[in-house]
């Protein structure tokens, strides 16, 4: 099993590559202790993503999380493994069946 920081980096990398293939420019906030791991830009739109990875059926994110930072929307993106990557609004219950699949989320952006 990968150490937690390595596991997080690999999840961020996987999601960055997916976003890049779908026309987004992404910037990783490396080693950041802030809320946004990825800054994602496309066609004049900017969204921020906090990336998580788990093999469990649900995930609890500690503490309150704003829905936006400096006017840009913030989302929680969770890689549950086996291609199940889902997008959540801050404060939503995070589970394998909840949120929106990443591909569907990007189609709406």
N, C-alpha and C positions, 0 to 999 in steps of 0.2 A: 504494500500500500504506500502511495506517495505521501510525503509529509504535507501537512495542511497548506502551507504557502505554495508548494509545487502544484498541488491539486487545484488550487485557486487559479494559479497562472495558466495551467493547461485548459481549464474551463474558459477563461478569458480569451485565450488564443483560439480555441475552437469557435467561439461565438464571433470573434473578430473576423476570422476567415470566412465564416458564413455570411456575415454582413458585407464584407468586401466583395464576395461573389455576387451579391445582390445589389451592387451599385453604391454602397455606402462607403464613405471614407471614415475610418475609425482612428482614434488616438487613445492609447492606453495610458492611464494615469498610474504608472508603475510604482509599486510599493506604497501607494497612497493610503493614508489612514482616514481619508475623507469618505464621503458617501458615494461618489461616482468613480467606478473603475474604468468605464469607457465613455468617451465623448464621440457621438456618432453624427456625421453630417451628410446630407444629401439634398440636392435641389433647394437650397435655402432653408432647410429644416435642420434643427439641432435637437437631439435627445440625449439624455444621460442615462447610463445603465450601471446598476450595482449588480455584479455577477456572483452567483452562488453555485455550489455544486454539492449534490448529496445523492446517496443511494437509498435513503429512507423514503417513506411514502409521504412525509410532510416535513416542513422546515419551519422553525420559529426564528424570526429575526428580532434581536434584542433592541429595545428602545424605540422611541418614536422616529419616524422617517418622514421628511417633508415630501409633498407631491411634486415640488419643483425647487430648483436652485437657481437664483438670479433670473427667474422667468422661464427657465428651460425645464421641460418635464423630466421627471426622474422615474425610472422603472426598475423593478427587481426582476432579473432574468436568472432562472434556475435551470441548471443542467441536471436532470434526474438520471441521465445515462440512457444508452440504447436509442439515441436520437430523440428522446423526449425532452426538448428544451421549451420551457414555458415562460411567458411574460406576465408579470403581476404589477398592479398599482401598489404603491406603498400602503401598508395597513391591511391589505387583503390577506385572507388565510392562504397559505402556500401549501399546495398538495399536488400530487401527480396528475390529478384530474382537473384541477382548478386553473385559473388564468386563461391565457390564450397561447396556442402554439406559436413559436417564433415566426415561422413562415407566414402564418395567417396575420400576425401582428404587422409584419413588414409590408404585406399587401395593402393594409389599410393606411400606412404612413405615406 
